[in-house]
């Protein structure tokens, strides 16, 4: 499945779960995850979306680690079936 379709589905399901999956870009700081996930109670995480079967680039993996070292969860999603589990994990943390 194409990255754009997975991303749109993530945004829709996040809204249905009471949160937001905002497009995230950081000018001058490449490789940050595609979406910022925000949920009630101050819950925040990130998601890097890939077309099914594709892997994150090395820069994307190093940005992931940077954010994880700050204590944020960063999910790699390359399949629409992963979305429900990701949202559950954020909501139950
Ligand atoms: Mg991506």
PDB file of the backbone (N, CA, C, O) and the ligand in Angstrom, with CONECT records:
HET     MG  A 101       1
ATOM      1  N   UNK A   1       0.847  -1.196   0.000  1.00  0.00           N
ATOM      2  CA  UNK A   1       0.000   0.000   0.000  1.00  0.00           C
ATOM      3  C   UNK A   1       0.884   1.248   0.000  1.00  0.00           C
ATOM      4  O   UNK A   1       1.939   1.290   0.634  1.00  0.00           O
ATOM      5  N   UNK A   2       0.417   2.259  -0.732  1.00  0.00           N
ATOM      6  CA  UNK A   2       1.190   3.486  -0.880  1.00  0.00           C
ATOM      7  C   UNK A   2       1.228   4.297   0.426  1.00  0.00           C
ATOM      8  O   UNK A   2       0.256   4.363   1.178  1.00  0.00           O
ATOM      9  N   UNK A   3       2.378   4.898   0.654  1.00  0.00           N
ATOM     10  CA  UNK A   3       2.582   5.720   1.854  1.00  0.00           C
ATOM     11  C   UNK A   3       1.462   6.744   2.070  1.00  0.00           C
ATOM     12  O   UNK A   3       0.971   6.915   3.186  1.00  0.00           O
ATOM     13  N   UNK A   4       1.069   7.417   0.993  1.00  0.00           N
ATOM     14  CA  UNK A   4       0.050   8.480   1.115  1.00  0.00           C
ATOM     15  C   UNK A   4      -1.282   7.929   1.603  1.00  0.00           C
ATOM     16  O   UNK A   4      -1.979   8.569   2.391  1.00  0.00           O
ATOM     17  N   UNK A   5      -1.632   6.733   1.128  1.00  0.00           N
ATOM     18  CA  UNK A   5      -2.900   6.129   1.541  1.00  0.00           C
ATOM     19  C   UNK A   5      -2.850   5.724   3.005  1.00  0.00           C
ATOM     20  O   UNK A   5      -3.820   5.911   3.740  1.00  0.00           O
ATOM     21  N   UNK A   6      -1.716   5.166   3.431  1.00  0.00           N
ATOM     22  CA  UNK A   6      -1.560   4.776   4.838  1.00  0.00           C
ATOM     23  C   UNK A   6      -1.629   6.024   5.718  1.00  0.00           C
ATOM     24  O   UNK A   6      -2.250   6.022   6.781  1.00  0.00           O
ATOM     25  N   UNK A   7      -0.977   7.085   5.251  1.00  0.00           N
ATOM     26  CA  UNK A   7      -0.940   8.328   6.022  1.00  0.00           C
ATOM     27  C   UNK A   7      -2.341   8.911   6.194  1.00  0.00           C
ATOM     28  O   UNK A   7      -2.704   9.364   7.279  1.00  0.00           O
ATOM     29  N   UNK A   8      -3.114   8.895   5.128  1.00  0.00           N
ATOM     30  CA  UNK A   8      -4.483   9.422   5.207  1.00  0.00           C
ATOM     31  C   UNK A   8      -5.337   8.586   6.140  1.00  0.00           C
ATOM     32  O   UNK A   8      -6.156   9.117   6.890  1.00  0.00           O
ATOM     33  N   UNK A   9      -5.143   7.268   6.091  1.00  0.00           N
ATOM     34  CA  UNK A   9      -5.915   6.396   6.968  1.00  0.00           C
ATOM     35  C   UNK A   9      -5.532   6.632   8.431  1.00  0.00           C
ATOM     36  O   UNK A   9      -6.392   6.649   9.311  1.00  0.00           O
ATOM     37  N   UNK A  10      -4.236   6.813   8.676  1.00  0.00           N
ATOM     38  CA  UNK A  10      -3.776   7.123  10.034  1.00  0.00           C
ATOM     39  C   UNK A  10      -4.440   8.406  10.534  1.00  0.00           C
ATOM     40  O   UNK A  10      -4.923   8.460  11.665  1.00  0.00           O
ATOM     41  N   UNK A  11      -4.462   9.438   9.687  1.00  0.00           N
ATOM     42  CA  UNK A  11      -5.059  10.714  10.093  1.00  0.00           C
ATOM     43  C   UNK A  11      -6.542  10.538  10.425  1.00  0.00           C
ATOM     44  O   UNK A  11      -7.040  11.091  11.405  1.00  0.00           O
ATOM     45  N   UNK A  12      -7.233   9.762   9.596  1.00  0.00           N
ATOM     46  CA  UNK A  12      -8.665   9.565   9.815  1.00  0.00           C
ATOM     47  C   UNK A  12      -8.918   8.787  11.106  1.00  0.00           C
ATOM     48  O   UNK A  12      -9.784   9.163  11.895  1.00  0.00           O
ATOM     49  N   UNK A  13      -8.163   7.700  11.327  1.00  0.00           N
ATOM     50  CA  UNK A  13      -8.388   6.884  12.523  1.00  0.00           C
ATOM     51  C   UNK A  13      -7.968   7.620  13.788  1.00  0.00           C
ATOM     52  O   UNK A  13      -8.565   7.425  14.847  1.00  0.00           O
ATOM     53  N   UNK A  14      -6.940   8.468  13.683  1.00  0.00           N
ATOM     54  CA  UNK A  14      -6.543   9.259  14.853  1.00  0.00           C
ATOM     55  C   UNK A  14      -7.676  10.203  15.256  1.00  0.00           C
ATOM     56  O   UNK A  14      -7.987  10.342  16.439  1.00  0.00           O
ATOM     57  N   UNK A  15      -8.288  10.849  14.264  1.00  0.00           N
ATOM     58  CA  UNK A  15      -9.423  11.738  14.556  1.00  0.00           C
ATOM     59  C   UNK A  15     -10.569  10.970  15.197  1.00  0.00           C
ATOM     60  O   UNK A  15     -11.203  11.439  16.142  1.00  0.00           O
ATOM     61  N   UNK A  16     -10.821   9.770  14.660  1.00  0.00           N
ATOM     62  CA  UNK A  16     -11.924   8.956  15.201  1.00  0.00           C
ATOM     63  C   UNK A  16     -11.632   8.498  16.624  1.00  0.00           C
ATOM     64  O   UNK A  16     -12.549   8.186  17.383  1.00  0.00           O
ATOM     65  N   UNK A  17     -10.345   8.461  16.983  1.00  0.00           N
ATOM     66  CA  UNK A  17      -9.951   8.066  18.341  1.00  0.00           C
ATOM     67  C   UNK A  17      -9.806   9.272  19.257  1.00  0.00           C
ATOM     68  O   UNK A  17      -9.319   9.147  20.381  1.00  0.00           O
ATOM     69  N   UNK A  18     -10.227  10.438  18.779  1.00  0.00           N
ATOM     70  CA  UNK A  18     -10.218  11.628  19.628  1.00  0.00           C
ATOM     71  C   UNK A  18      -8.931  12.428  19.588  1.00  0.00           C
ATOM     72  O   UNK A  18      -8.733  13.326  20.406  1.00  0.00           O
ATOM     73  N   UNK A  19      -8.048  12.111  18.641  1.00  0.00           N
ATOM     74  CA  UNK A  19      -6.773  12.823  18.574  1.00  0.00           C
ATOM     75  C   UNK A  19      -6.514  13.412  17.205  1.00  0.00           C
ATOM     76  O   UNK A  19      -7.426  13.600  16.400  1.00  0.00           O
ATOM     77  N   UNK A  20      -5.248  13.697  16.962  1.00  0.00           N
ATOM     78  CA  UNK A  20      -4.810  14.294  15.699  1.00  0.00           C
ATOM     79  C   UNK A  20      -3.536  13.597  15.233  1.00  0.00           C
ATOM     80  O   UNK A  20      -2.700  13.192  16.042  1.00  0.00           O
ATOM     81  N   UNK A  21      -3.405  13.467  13.917  1.00  0.00           N
ATOM     82  CA  UNK A  21      -2.146  13.000  13.317  1.00  0.00           C
ATOM     83  C   UNK A  21      -1.713  14.093  12.340  1.00  0.00           C
ATOM     84  O   UNK A  21      -2.023  14.036  11.150  1.00  0.00           O
ATOM     85  N   UNK A  22      -1.006  15.067  12.852  1.00  0.00           N
ATOM     86  CA  UNK A  22      -0.660  16.249  12.056  1.00  0.00           C
ATOM     87  C   UNK A  22       0.574  16.000  11.208  1.00  0.00           C
ATOM     88  O   UNK A  22       1.539  15.374  11.647  1.00  0.00           O
ATOM     89  N   UNK A  23       0.521  16.509   9.976  1.00  0.00           N
ATOM     90  CA  UNK A  23       1.699  16.470   9.108  1.00  0.00           C
ATOM     91  C   UNK A  23       2.814  17.235   9.805  1.00  0.00           C
ATOM     92  O   UNK A  23       2.607  18.341  10.304  1.00  0.00           O
ATOM     93  N   UNK A  24       4.007  16.630   9.834  1.00  0.00           N
ATOM     94  CA  UNK A  24       5.112  17.252  10.551  1.00  0.00           C
ATOM     95  C   UNK A  24       6.307  17.407   9.620  1.00  0.00           C
ATOM     96  O   UNK A  24       6.837  16.422   9.106  1.00  0.00           O
ATOM     97  N   UNK A  25       6.720  18.640   9.411  1.00  0.00           N
ATOM     98  CA  UNK A  25       7.972  18.899   8.705  1.00  0.00           C
ATOM     99  C   UNK A  25       8.750  19.909   9.522  1.00  0.00           C
ATOM    100  O   UNK A  25       8.163  20.722  10.236  1.00  0.00           O
ATOM    101  N   UNK A  26      10.053  19.862   9.421  1.00  0.00           N
ATOM    102  CA  UNK A  26      10.887  20.785  10.165  1.00  0.00           C
ATOM    103  C   UNK A  26      11.909  21.396   9.203  1.00  0.00           C
ATOM    104  O   UNK A  26      12.952  20.799   8.938  1.00  0.00           O
ATOM    105  N   UNK A  27      11.604  22.595   8.679  1.00  0.00           N
ATOM    106  CA  UNK A  27      12.516  23.212   7.699  1.00  0.00           C
ATOM    107  C   UNK A  27      13.941  23.298   8.225  1.00  0.00           C
ATOM    108  O   UNK A  27      14.169  23.769   9.340  1.00  0.00           O
ATOM    109  N   UNK A  28      14.884  22.850   7.434  1.00  0.00           N
ATOM    110  CA  UNK A  28      16.281  22.905   7.841  1.00  0.00           C
ATOM    111  C   UNK A  28      16.720  21.737   8.696  1.00  0.00           C
ATOM    112  O   UNK A  28      17.871  21.673   9.130  1.00  0.00           O
ATOM    113  N   UNK A  29      15.802  20.808   8.941  1.00  0.00           N
ATOM    114  CA  UNK A  29      16.124  19.645   9.773  1.00  0.00           C
ATOM    115  C   UNK A  29      15.442  18.427   9.144  1.00  0.00           C
ATOM    116  O   UNK A  29      14.348  18.033   9.546  1.00  0.00           O
ATOM    117  N   UNK A  30      16.104  17.851   8.161  1.00  0.00           N
ATOM    118  CA  UNK A  30      15.483  16.791   7.352  1.00  0.00           C
ATOM    119  C   UNK A  30      15.379  15.477   8.119  1.00  0.00           C
ATOM    120  O   UNK A  30      16.075  15.255   9.110  1.00  0.00           O
ATOM    121  N   UNK A  31      14.496  14.618   7.636  1.00  0.00           N
ATOM    122  CA  UNK A  31      14.425  13.249   8.142  1.00  0.00           C
ATOM    123  C   UNK A  31      13.525  13.046   9.346  1.00  0.00           C
ATOM    124  O   UNK A  31      13.469  11.948   9.899  1.00  0.00           O
ATOM    125  N   UNK A  32      12.812  14.104   9.763  1.00  0.00           N
ATOM    126  CA  UNK A  32      11.918  13.922  10.911  1.00  0.00           C
ATOM    127  C   UNK A  32      10.706  13.092  10.485  1.00  0.00           C
ATOM    128  O   UNK A  32      10.374  13.047   9.301  1.00  0.00           O
ATOM    129  N   UNK A  33      10.043  12.433  11.445  1.00  0.00           N
ATOM    130  CA  UNK A  33       8.896  11.580  11.103  1.00  0.00           C
ATOM    131  C   UNK A  33       7.775  12.382  10.413  1.00  0.00           C
ATOM    132  O   UNK A  33       7.655  13.594  10.592  1.00  0.00           O
ATOM    133  N   UNK A  34       6.963  11.667   9.623  1.00  0.00           N
ATOM    134  CA  UNK A  34       5.923  12.304   8.800  1.00  0.00           C
ATOM    135  C   UNK A  34       4.793  12.926   9.604  1.00  0.00           C
ATOM    136  O   UNK A  34       4.240  13.954   9.213  1.00  0.00           O
ATOM    137  N   UNK A  35       4.450  12.306  10.724  1.00  0.00           N
ATOM    138  CA  UNK A  35       3.260  12.749  11.452  1.00  0.00           C
ATOM    139  C   UNK A  35       3.539  12.895  12.944  1.00  0.00           C
ATOM    140  O   UNK A  35       4.254  12.100  13.553  1.00  0.00           O
ATOM    141  N   UNK A  36       2.948  13.935  13.499  1.00  0.00           N
ATOM    142  CA  UNK A  36       2.957  14.161  14.942  1.00  0.00           C
ATOM    143  C   UNK A  36       1.596  13.720  15.471  1.00  0.00           C
ATOM    144  O   UNK A  36       0.562  14.240  15.053  1.00  0.00           O
ATOM    145  N   UNK A  37       1.601  12.768  16.384  1.00  0.00           N
ATOM    146  CA  UNK A  37       0.360  12.192  16.913  1.00  0.00           C
ATOM    147  C   UNK A  37       0.072  12.802  18.273  1.00  0.00           C
ATOM    148  O   UNK A  37       0.876  12.698  19.200  1.00  0.00           O
ATOM    149  N   UNK A  38      -1.085  13.438  18.379  1.00  0.00           N
ATOM    150  CA  UNK A  38      -1.462  14.127  19.613  1.00  0.00           C
ATOM    151  C   UNK A  38      -2.781  13.584  20.128  1.00  0.00           C
ATOM    152  O   UNK A  38      -3.758  13.470  19.389  1.00  0.00           O
ATOM    153  N   UNK A  39      -2.788  13.248  21.424  1.00  0.00           N
ATOM    154  CA  UNK A  39      -4.000  12.678  22.015  1.00  0.00           C
ATOM    155  C   UNK A  39      -4.301  13.332  23.357  1.00  0.00           C
ATOM    156  O   UNK A  39      -3.419  13.910  23.992  1.00  0.00           O
ATOM    157  N   UNK A  40      -5.570  13.231  23.783  1.00  0.00           N
ATOM    158  CA  UNK A  40      -5.959  13.873  25.032  1.00  0.00           C
ATOM    159  C   UNK A  40      -5.066  13.448  26.196  1.00  0.00           C
ATOM    160  O   UNK A  40      -4.554  12.330  26.241  1.00  0.00           O
ATOM    161  N   UNK A  41      -4.901  14.356  27.114  1.00  0.00           N
ATOM    162  CA  UNK A  41      -4.066  14.076  28.271  1.00  0.00           C
ATOM    163  C   UNK A  41      -2.605  14.390  28.031  1.00  0.00           C
ATOM    164  O   UNK A  41      -1.742  13.983  28.809  1.00  0.00           O
ATOM    165  N   UNK A  42      -2.318  15.119  26.945  1.00  0.00           N
ATOM    166  CA  UNK A  42      -0.932  15.500  26.681  1.00  0.00           C
ATOM    167  C   UNK A  42      -0.094  14.398  26.086  1.00  0.00           C
ATOM    168  O   UNK A  42       1.134  14.449  26.156  1.00  0.00           O
ATOM    169  N   UNK A  43      -0.735  13.393  25.498  1.00  0.00           N
ATOM    170  CA  UNK A  43       0.012  12.288  24.895  1.00  0.00           C
ATOM    171  C   UNK A  43       0.505  12.672  23.499  1.00  0.00           C
ATOM    172  O   UNK A  43      -0.261  13.159  22.668  1.00  0.00           O
ATOM    173  N   UNK A  44       1.779  12.446  23.263  1.00  0.00           N
ATOM    174  CA  UNK A  44       2.380  12.794  21.974  1.00  0.00           C
ATOM    175  C   UNK A  44       3.315  11.681  21.528  1.00  0.00           C
ATOM    176  O   UNK A  44       4.041  11.104  22.337  1.00  0.00           O
ATOM    177  N   UNK A  45       3.289  11.391  20.249  1.00  0.00           N
ATOM    178  CA  UNK A  45       4.202  10.412  19.649  1.00  0.00           C
ATOM    179  C   UNK A  45       4.399  10.822  18.190  1.00  0.00           C
ATOM    180  O   UNK A  45       3.768  11.759  17.702  1.00  0.00           O
ATOM    181  N   UNK A  46       5.283  10.101  17.510  1.00  0.00           N
ATOM    182  CA  UNK A  46       5.569  10.392  16.107  1.00  0.00           C
ATOM    183  C   UNK A  46       5.372   9.132  15.279  1.00  0.00           C
ATOM    184  O   UNK A  46       5.464   8.014  15.788  1.00  0.00           O
ATOM    185  N   UNK A  47       5.101   9.331  14.000  1.00  0.00           N
ATOM    186  CA  UNK A  47       4.988   8.186  13.092  1.00  0.00           C
ATOM    187  C   UNK A  47       5.700   8.487  11.782  1.00  0.00           C
ATOM    188  O   UNK A  47       5.460   9.512  11.143  1.00  0.00           O
ATOM    189  N   UNK A  48       6.581   7.568  11.397  1.00  0.00           N
ATOM    190  CA  UNK A  48       7.177   7.599  10.058  1.00  0.00           C
ATOM    191  C   UNK A  48       6.417   6.593   9.216  1.00  0.00           C
ATOM    192  O   UNK A  48       6.341   5.412   9.555  1.00  0.00           O
ATOM    193  N   UNK A  49       5.854   7.070   8.115  1.00  0.00           N
ATOM    194  CA  UNK A  49       5.055   6.208   7.251  1.00  0.00           C
ATOM    195  C   UNK A  49       5.881   5.827   6.025  1.00  0.00           C
ATOM    196  O   UNK A  49       6.529   6.675   5.412  1.00  0.00           O
ATOM    197  N   UNK A  50       5.849   4.554   5.680  1.00  0.00           N
ATOM    198  CA  UNK A  50       6.545   4.065   4.495  1.00  0.00           C
ATOM    199  C   UNK A  50       5.569   3.279   3.632  1.00  0.00           C
ATOM    200  O   UNK A  50       4.629   2.661   4.133  1.00  0.00           O
ATOM    201  N   UNK A  51       5.807   3.314   2.339  1.00  0.00           N
ATOM    202  CA  UNK A  51       5.083   2.411   1.448  1.00  0.00           C
ATOM    203  C   UNK A  51       5.375   0.979   1.887  1.00  0.00           C
ATOM    204  O   UNK A  51       6.499   0.670   2.285  1.00  0.00           O
ATOM    205  N   UNK A  52       4.379   0.110   1.819  1.00  0.00           N
ATOM    206  CA  UNK A  52       4.518  -1.265   2.302  1.00  0.00           C
ATOM    207  C   UNK A  52       5.778  -1.927   1.736  1.00  0.00           C
ATOM    208  O   UNK A  52       5.999  -1.961   0.526  1.00  0.00           O
ATOM    209  N   UNK A  53       6.593  -2.450   2.655  1.00  0.00           N
ATOM    210  CA  UNK A  53       7.821  -3.141   2.258  1.00  0.00           C
ATOM    211  C   UNK A  53       9.058  -2.256   2.215  1.00  0.00           C
ATOM    212  O   UNK A  53      10.180  -2.758   2.153  1.00  0.00           O
ATOM    213  N   UNK A  54       8.859  -0.931   2.247  1.00  0.00           N
ATOM    214  CA  UNK A  54      10.019  -0.024   2.211  1.00  0.00           C
ATOM    215  C   UNK A  54      10.508   0.248   3.635  1.00  0.00           C
ATOM    216  O   UNK A  54       9.731   0.254   4.590  1.00  0.00           O
ATOM    217  N   UNK A  55      11.811   0.472   3.745  1.00  0.00           N
ATOM    218  CA  UNK A  55      12.414   0.717   5.064  1.00  0.00           C
ATOM    219  C   UNK A  55      12.790   2.193   5.198  1.00  0.00           C
ATOM    220  O   UNK A  55      13.043   2.861   4.195  1.00  0.00           O
ATOM    221  N   UNK A  56      12.827   2.701   6.423  1.00  0.00           N
ATOM    222  CA  UNK A  56      13.264   4.084   6.628  1.00  0.00           C
ATOM    223  C   UNK A  56      14.720   4.269   6.206  1.00  0.00           C
ATOM    224  O   UNK A  56      15.533   3.350   6.313  1.00  0.00           O
ATOM    225  N   UNK A  57      15.036   5.473   5.724  1.00  0.00           N
ATOM    226  CA  UNK A  57      16.417   5.801   5.356  1.00  0.00           C
ATOM    227  C   UNK A  57      17.257   5.960   6.625  1.00  0.00           C
ATOM    228  O   UNK A  57      16.711   6.201   7.702  1.00  0.00           O
ATOM    229  N   UNK A  58      18.586   5.828   6.505  1.00  0.00           N
ATOM    230  CA  UNK A  58      19.447   5.974   7.690  1.00  0.00           C
ATOM    231  C   UNK A  58      19.224   7.288   8.438  1.00  0.00           C
ATOM    232  O   UNK A  58      19.226   7.301   9.669  1.00  0.00           O
ATOM    233  N   UNK A  59      19.030   8.396   7.713  1.00  0.00           N
ATOM    234  CA  UNK A  59      18.770   9.670   8.394  1.00  0.00           C
ATOM    235  C   UNK A  59      17.466   9.613   9.191  1.00  0.00           C
ATOM    236  O   UNK A  59      17.377  10.134  10.303  1.00  0.00           O
ATOM    237  N   UNK A  60      16.457   8.969   8.599  1.00  0.00           N
ATOM    238  CA  UNK A  60      15.177   8.835   9.313  1.00  0.00           C
ATOM    239  C   UNK A  60      15.352   7.993  10.572  1.00  0.00           C
ATOM    240  O   UNK A  60      14.734   8.283  11.596  1.00  0.00           O
ATOM    241  N   UNK A  61      16.182   6.961  10.511  1.00  0.00           N
ATOM    242  CA  UNK A  61      16.423   6.129  11.689  1.00  0.00           C
ATOM    243  C   UNK A  61      17.193   6.913  12.761  1.00  0.00           C
ATOM    244  O   UNK A  61      16.955   6.730  13.955  1.00  0.00           O
ATOM    245  N   UNK A  62      18.100   7.772  12.338  1.00  0.00           N
ATOM    246  CA  UNK A  62      18.841   8.533  13.356  1.00  0.00           C
ATOM    247  C   UNK A  62      17.951   9.605  13.981  1.00  0.00           C
ATOM    248  O   UNK A  62      18.105   9.919  15.161  1.00  0.00           O
ATOM    249  N   UNK A  63      17.018  10.174  13.206  1.00  0.00           N
ATOM    250  CA  UNK A  63      16.041  11.124  13.801  1.00  0.00           C
ATOM    251  C   UNK A  63      15.115  10.399  14.772  1.00  0.00           C
ATOM    252  O   UNK A  63      14.728  10.937  15.809  1.00  0.00           O
ATOM    253  N   UNK A  64      14.771   9.167  14.408  1.00  0.00           N
ATOM    254  CA  UNK A  64      13.923   8.351  15.298  1.00  0.00           C
ATOM    255  C   UNK A  64      14.608   8.179  16.646  1.00  0.00           C
ATOM    256  O   UNK A  64      13.998   8.376  17.697  1.00  0.00           O
ATOM    257  N   UNK A  65      15.882   7.811  16.600  1.00  0.00           N
ATOM    258  CA  UNK A  65      16.614   7.587  17.843  1.00  0.00           C
ATOM    259  C   UNK A  65      16.737   8.865  18.666  1.00  0.00           C
ATOM    260  O   UNK A  65      16.642   8.840  19.894  1.00  0.00           O
ATOM    261  N   UNK A  66      16.950   9.978  17.975  1.00  0.00           N
ATOM    262  CA  UNK A  66      17.055  11.267  18.654  1.00  0.00           C
ATOM    263  C   UNK A  66      15.778  11.567  19.456  1.00  0.00           C
ATOM    264  O   UNK A  66      15.838  11.989  20.611  1.00  0.00           O
ATOM    265  N   UNK A  67      14.633  11.340  18.818  1.00  0.00           N
ATOM    266  CA  UNK A  67      13.352  11.598  19.487  1.00  0.00           C
ATOM    267  C   UNK A  67      13.103  10.590  20.603  1.00  0.00           C
ATOM    268  O   UNK A  67      12.570  10.942  21.655  1.00  0.00           O
ATOM    269  N   UNK A  68      13.489   9.338  20.375  1.00  0.00           N
ATOM    270  CA  UNK A  68      13.314   8.314  21.414  1.00  0.00           C
ATOM    271  C   UNK A  68      14.197   8.617  22.622  1.00  0.00           C
ATOM    272  O   UNK A  68      13.806   8.375  23.764  1.00  0.00           O
ATOM    273  N   UNK A  69      15.376   9.140  22.363  1.00  0.00           N
ATOM    274  CA  UNK A  69      16.259   9.500  23.475  1.00  0.00           C
ATOM    275  C   UNK A  69      15.668  10.630  24.311  1.00  0.00           C
ATOM    276  O   UNK A  69      16.018  10.793  25.479  1.00  0.00           O
ATOM    277  N   UNK A  70      14.761  11.418  23.703  1.00  0.00           N
ATOM    278  CA  UNK A  70      14.059  12.465  24.448  1.00  0.00           C
ATOM    279  C   UNK A  70      12.820  11.920  25.164  1.00  0.00           C
ATOM    280  O   UNK A  70      12.142  12.644  25.893  1.00  0.00           O
ATOM    281  N   UNK A  71      12.537  10.626  24.942  1.00  0.00           N
ATOM    282  CA  UNK A  71      11.438   9.993  25.652  1.00  0.00           C
ATOM    283  C   UNK A  71      10.165   9.845  24.847  1.00  0.00           C
ATOM    284  O   UNK A  71       9.142   9.416  25.381  1.00  0.00           O
ATOM    285  N   UNK A  72      10.210  10.196  23.550  1.00  0.00           N
ATOM    286  CA  UNK A  72       9.014  10.064  22.712  1.00  0.00           C
ATOM    287  C   UNK A  72       8.989   8.712  22.015  1.00  0.00           C
ATOM    288  O   UNK A  72      10.031   8.139  21.697  1.00  0.00           O
ATOM    289  N   UNK A  73       7.780   8.213  21.784  1.00  0.00           N
ATOM    290  CA  UNK A  73       7.628   7.023  20.953  1.00  0.00           C
ATOM    291  C   UNK A  73       7.628   7.431  19.487  1.00  0.00           C
ATOM    292  O   UNK A  73       7.022   8.431  19.102  1.00  0.00           O
ATOM    293  N   UNK A  74       8.319   6.638  18.682  1.00  0.00           N
ATOM    294  CA  UNK A  74       8.344   6.862  17.232  1.00  0.00           C
ATOM    295  C   UNK A  74       7.992   5.538  16.562  1.00  0.00           C
ATOM    296  O   UNK A  74       8.729   4.558  16.672  1.00  0.00           O
ATOM    297  N   UNK A  75       6.872   5.524  15.876  1.00  0.00           N
ATOM    298  CA  UNK A  75       6.399   4.304  15.228  1.00  0.00           C
ATOM    299  C   UNK A  75       6.726   4.340  13.742  1.00  0.00           C
ATOM    300  O   UNK A  75       6.585   5.372  13.085  1.00  0.00           O
ATOM    301  N   UNK A  76       7.160   3.210  13.228  1.00  0.00           N
ATOM    302  CA  UNK A  76       7.323   3.041  11.781  1.00  0.00           C
ATOM    303  C   UNK A  76       6.108   2.249  11.291  1.00  0.00           C
ATOM    304  O   UNK A  76       5.865   1.128  11.738  1.00  0.00           O
ATOM    305  N   UNK A  77       5.366   2.833  10.388  1.00  0.00           N
ATOM    306  CA  UNK A  77       4.146   2.173   9.888  1.00  0.00           C
ATOM    307  C   UNK A  77       4.288   1.971   8.384  1.00  0.00           C
ATOM    308  O   UNK A  77       4.436   2.937   7.634  1.00  0.00           O
ATOM    309  N   UNK A  78       4.241   0.717   7.946  1.00  0.00           N
ATOM    310  CA  UNK A  78       4.298   0.464   6.499  1.00  0.00           C
ATOM    311  C   UNK A  78       3.126  -0.407   6.051  1.00  0.00           C
ATOM    312  O   UNK A  78       3.105  -0.925   4.934  1.00  0.00           O
ATOM    313  N   UNK A  79       2.154  -0.554   6.950  1.00  0.00           N
ATOM    314  CA  UNK A  79       0.996  -1.393   6.617  1.00  0.00           C
ATOM    315  C   UNK A  79      -0.207  -0.854   7.372  1.00  0.00           C
ATOM    316  O   UNK A  79      -0.117  -0.542   8.560  1.00  0.00           O
ATOM    317  N   UNK A  80      -1.333  -0.746   6.677  1.00  0.00           N
ATOM    318  CA  UNK A  80      -2.502  -0.147   7.327  1.00  0.00           C
ATOM    319  C   UNK A  80      -2.975  -0.937   8.543  1.00  0.00           C
ATOM    320  O   UNK A  80      -3.573  -0.372   9.459  1.00  0.00           O
ATOM    321  N   UNK A  81      -2.707  -2.257   8.554  1.00  0.00           N
ATOM    322  CA  UNK A  81      -3.140  -3.067   9.704  1.00  0.00           C
ATOM    323  C   UNK A  81      -2.390  -2.716  10.986  1.00  0.00           C
ATOM    324  O   UNK A  81      -2.821  -3.100  12.073  1.00  0.00           O
ATOM    325  N   UNK A  82      -1.270  -1.989  10.878  1.00  0.00           N
ATOM    326  CA  UNK A  82      -0.513  -1.609  12.072  1.00  0.00           C
ATOM    327  C   UNK A  82      -1.128  -0.424  12.812  1.00  0.00           C
ATOM    328  O   UNK A  82      -0.821  -0.184  13.980  1.00  0.00           O
ATOM    329  N   UNK A  83      -2.002   0.318  12.120  1.00  0.00           N
ATOM    330  CA  UNK A  83      -2.462   1.598  12.671  1.00  0.00           C
ATOM    331  C   UNK A  83      -3.216   1.417  13.987  1.00  0.00           C
ATOM    332  O   UNK A  83      -2.981   2.152  14.946  1.00  0.00           O
ATOM    333  N   UNK A  84      -4.121   0.438  14.032  1.00  0.00           N
ATOM    334  CA  UNK A  84      -4.915   0.230  15.238  1.00  0.00           C
ATOM    335  C   UNK A  84      -4.052  -0.038  16.454  1.00  0.00           C
ATOM    336  O   UNK A  84      -4.296   0.504  17.532  1.00  0.00           O
ATOM    337  N   UNK A  85      -3.043  -0.874  16.280  1.00  0.00           N
ATOM    338  CA  UNK A  85      -2.155  -1.208  17.391  1.00  0.00           C
ATOM    339  C   UNK A  85      -1.349  -0.015  17.865  1.00  0.00           C
ATOM    340  O   UNK A  85      -1.114   0.154  19.062  1.00  0.00           O
ATOM    341  N   UNK A  86      -0.926   0.815  16.915  1.00  0.00           N
ATOM    342  CA  UNK A  86      -0.170   2.032  17.266  1.00  0.00           C
ATOM    343  C   UNK A  86      -1.046   2.964  18.105  1.00  0.00           C
ATOM    344  O   UNK A  86      -0.616   3.472  19.141  1.00  0.00           O
ATOM    345  N   UNK A  87      -2.278   3.180  17.644  1.00  0.00           N
ATOM    346  CA  UNK A  87      -3.169   4.090  18.376  1.00  0.00           C
ATOM    347  C   UNK A  87      -3.478   3.539  19.764  1.00  0.00           C
ATOM    348  O   UNK A  87      -3.530   4.290  20.738  1.00  0.00           O
ATOM    349  N   UNK A  88      -3.685   2.220  19.852  1.00  0.00           N
ATOM    350  CA  UNK A  88      -3.935   1.597  21.157  1.00  0.00           C
ATOM    351  C   UNK A  88      -2.754   1.818  22.092  1.00  0.00           C
ATOM    352  O   UNK A  88      -2.930   2.147  23.265  1.00  0.00           O
ATOM    353  N   UNK A  89      -1.548   1.634  21.560  1.00  0.00           N
ATOM    354  CA  UNK A  89      -0.360   1.767  22.398  1.00  0.00           C
ATOM    355  C   UNK A  89      -0.220   3.192  22.945  1.00  0.00           C
ATOM    356  O   UNK A  89       0.134   3.384  24.108  1.00  0.00           O
ATOM    357  N   UNK A  90      -0.503   4.190  22.094  1.00  0.00           N
ATOM    358  CA  UNK A  90      -0.430   5.575  22.568  1.00  0.00           C
ATOM    359  C   UNK A  90      -1.508   5.843  23.602  1.00  0.00           C
ATOM    360  O   UNK A  90      -1.248   6.446  24.643  1.00  0.00           O
ATOM    361  N   UNK A  91      -2.716   5.392  23.309  1.00  0.00           N
ATOM    362  CA  UNK A  91      -3.854   5.700  24.177  1.00  0.00           C
ATOM    363  C   UNK A  91      -3.755   5.010  25.532  1.00  0.00           C
ATOM    364  O   UNK A  91      -4.277   5.521  26.523  1.00  0.00           O
ATOM    365  N   UNK A  92      -3.094   3.857  25.589  1.00  0.00           N
ATOM    366  CA  UNK A  92      -3.044   3.114  26.854  1.00  0.00           C
ATOM    367  C   UNK A  92      -1.755   3.372  27.630  1.00  0.00           C
ATOM    368  O   UNK A  92      -1.542   2.794  28.696  1.00  0.00           O
ATOM    369  N   UNK A  93      -0.898   4.240  27.095  1.00  0.00           N
ATOM    370  CA  UNK A  93       0.354   4.544  27.788  1.00  0.00           C
ATOM    371  C   UNK A  93       0.138   5.667  28.802  1.00  0.00           C
ATOM    372  O   UNK A  93       1.077   6.068  29.488  1.00  0.00           O
TER     373      UNK A  93
HETATM  374 MG    MG A 101       7.619   8.595   5.081  1.00  0.00          MG
END
